[in-house]
Amino acid sequence: MNTILKYLDKAMSFILIVLVAFLAIGVSVTVVLRYFFGLSFSTLEELLTMAFIFTTLFGSALAIREKQHISISYLADKIVGKSKKKKIISAFLVDLSILFVSIVMIYFSILWISQVGHLLSPNSHLPMSVYYIFVPITFFITVFYVVIDMLSYFVRIENADGGYSTDDVLPEDKEK
């Protein structure tokens, strides 16, 4: 299981790296073409918009695995207190709610694709299903990661190699 997770984590990280690189290069090219040459490519702008959306979808799935989601824990801390058992139950309930929302999103996104997926995008003239299919795919991955997180309360599962695990460490702290 841990091996499969490592490969999936690396694949998700690679996809995100490619998407962010495409966004950075694409936006730079778009800005240069527009401001220096007066050219605008609507197809490229459409693809950049979709890449931005894909980055959000894939990033949110990977954030669940790496436990990097933003949380506002003030209320939970007040209710749960310092009890480790209550914190685990609280985290499990949060995972359960994410699981429920993700399953609902999969169901309704598949319905949505079946109804409007045949329409062509205005600029690239690709069927919209090419873009929309990433919604259920990323929510399937989210469901997988949430189930893994829920299992980790009962079975030993290795933590993800978070890309930003040292964000809270200052350079001078590393030298010590």
Backbone hydrogen bonds, N-H to C=O, Kabsch-Sander energy under -0.5 kcal/mol:
donor,donor_aa,acceptor,acceptor_aa,energy
5,L,1,M,-2.4
6,K,2,N,-2.2
7,Y,3,T,-2.2
8,L,4,I,-2.5
9,D,5,L,-3.0
10,K,6,K,-2.4
11,A,7,Y,-2.5
12,M,8,L,-2.8
13,S,9,D,-2.5
14,F,10,K,-2.6
15,I,11,A,-2.6
16,L,12,M,-2.4
17,I,13,S,-2.5
18,V,14,F,-2.6
19,L,15,I,-2.5
20,V,16,L,-2.7
21,A,17,I,-2.5
22,F,18,V,-2.7
23,L,19,L,-2.5
24,A,20,V,-2.7
25,I,21,A,-2.8
26,G,22,F,-2.9
27,V,23,L,-2.7
28,S,24,A,-1.9
29,V,25,I,-2.7
30,T,26,G,-2.5
31,V,27,V,-2.6
32,V,28,S,-2.5
33,L,29,V,-2.9
34,R,30,T,-2.4
35,Y,31,V,-2.8
36,F,32,V,-2.2
37,F,32,V,-0.7
37,F,33,L,-1.0
38,G,34,R,-0.7
39,L,33,L,-2.5
42,S,40,S,-0.7
45,E,41,F,-2.0
46,E,42,S,-2.3
47,L,43,T,-2.4
48,L,44,L,-2.4
49,T,45,E,-2.1
50,M,46,E,-2.3
51,A,47,L,-2.5
52,F,48,L,-2.2
53,I,49,T,-2.0
54,F,50,M,-2.9
55,T,51,A,-2.4
56,T,52,F,-1.8
57,L,53,I,-2.4
58,F,54,F,-3.1
59,G,55,T,-2.4
60,S,56,T,-2.2
61,A,57,L,-1.6
62,L,58,F,-2.4
63,A,59,G,-2.3
64,I,60,S,-1.2
65,R,61,A,-1.3
66,E,62,L,-2.4
67,K,63,A,-0.5
67,K,64,I,-0.8
68,Q,63,A,-2.7
69,H,63,A,-0.7
73,S,71,S,-0.8
77,D,73,S,-3.2
78,K,74,Y,-1.9
79,I,75,L,-2.3
80,V,76,A,-3.4
81,G,76,A,-0.5
81,G,77,D,-1.7
83,S,80,V,-0.9
87,K,83,S,-1.9
88,I,84,K,-2.1
89,I,85,K,-2.1
90,S,86,K,-2.5
91,A,87,K,-2.7
92,F,88,I,-2.5
93,L,89,I,-2.3
94,V,90,S,-2.0
95,D,91,A,-2.4
96,L,92,F,-2.4
97,S,93,L,-2.0
98,I,94,V,-2.3
99,L,95,D,-2.6
100,F,96,L,-2.3
101,V,97,S,-2.4
102,S,98,I,-2.5
103,I,99,L,-2.4
104,V,100,F,-2.3
105,M,101,V,-2.4
106,I,102,S,-2.3
107,Y,103,I,-2.3
108,F,104,V,-2.6
109,S,105,M,-2.4
110,I,106,I,-2.0
111,L,107,Y,-1.8
112,W,108,F,-2.4
113,I,109,S,-2.5
114,S,110,I,-2.1
115,Q,111,L,-1.3
116,V,112,W,-2.5
117,G,113,I,-2.3
119,L,116,V,-1.3
121,S,126,L,-3.0
125,H,121,S,-0.9
128,M,119,L,-3.4
129,S,117,G,-2.1
130,V,127,P,-2.0
131,Y,127,P,-0.5
131,Y,128,M,-0.7
132,Y,128,M,-3.1
133,I,129,S,-1.9
134,F,131,Y,-1.3
135,V,132,Y,-1.9
137,I,133,I,-1.7
138,T,134,F,-2.4
139,F,135,V,-1.9
140,F,136,P,-2.3
141,I,137,I,-2.1
142,T,138,T,-2.2
143,V,139,F,-2.6
144,F,140,F,-2.4
145,Y,141,I,-2.8
146,V,142,T,-2.7
147,V,143,V,-2.6
148,I,144,F,-2.3
149,D,145,Y,-2.4
150,M,146,V,-2.6
151,L,147,V,-2.5
152,S,148,I,-1.7
153,Y,150,M,-1.1
154,F,151,L,-2.1
155,V,151,L,-2.8
157,I,155,V,-0.6
160,A,65,R,-0.6
162,G,160,A,-1.6
165,S,162,G,-1.0
167,D,164,Y,-1.5
169,V,166,T,-1.7
170,L,168,D,-0.6
173,D,170,L,-1.2
174,K,170,L,-1.2
175,E,171,P,-0.9
176,K,172,E,-0.5
176,K,173,D,-0.6
